[in-house]
Amino acid sequence: MLSQWAQRAVRQRPAPGIPSQSVSIDKAWHGLHYLLCGAPEPAPGPLGQAVFGGTESGEDQGYGPARYFTIAEVAEIVGALQSPSLEQELRALRC
């Protein structure tokens, strides 16, 4: 499913200033978080941190303060998202 989103994003014409390899999830971030970790709130582990994780930085900008990840955190999240079994696991959750 994630690979299909990425392929669709590549086919779509990018908005000015946005690289053609980007993916916009618009306001589907909460659904994506739930899909990845099976919980509506922040969850432990790299998949649970991909959307709601990171360290707060600065003031609330409407959806809370900006957040950032360390290089090690990014590597862990990327590793979890690139797991060969992730897509199969997510497909198994579909009703």
HELIX and SHEET records of a PDB file:
HELIX    1   1 LEU A    2  ARG A   11  1                                  10    
HELIX    2   2 TRP A   29  CYS A   37  1                                   9    
HELIX    3   3 PRO A   46  PHE A   52  1                                   7    
HELIX    4   4 ILE A   71  LEU A   81  1                                  11    
HELIX    5   5 LEU A   86  LEU A   93  1                                   8    
SHEET    1   A 2 THR A  55  ASP A  60  0                                        
SHEET    2   A 2 PRO A  65  TYR A  68 -1                                        
END                                                                             
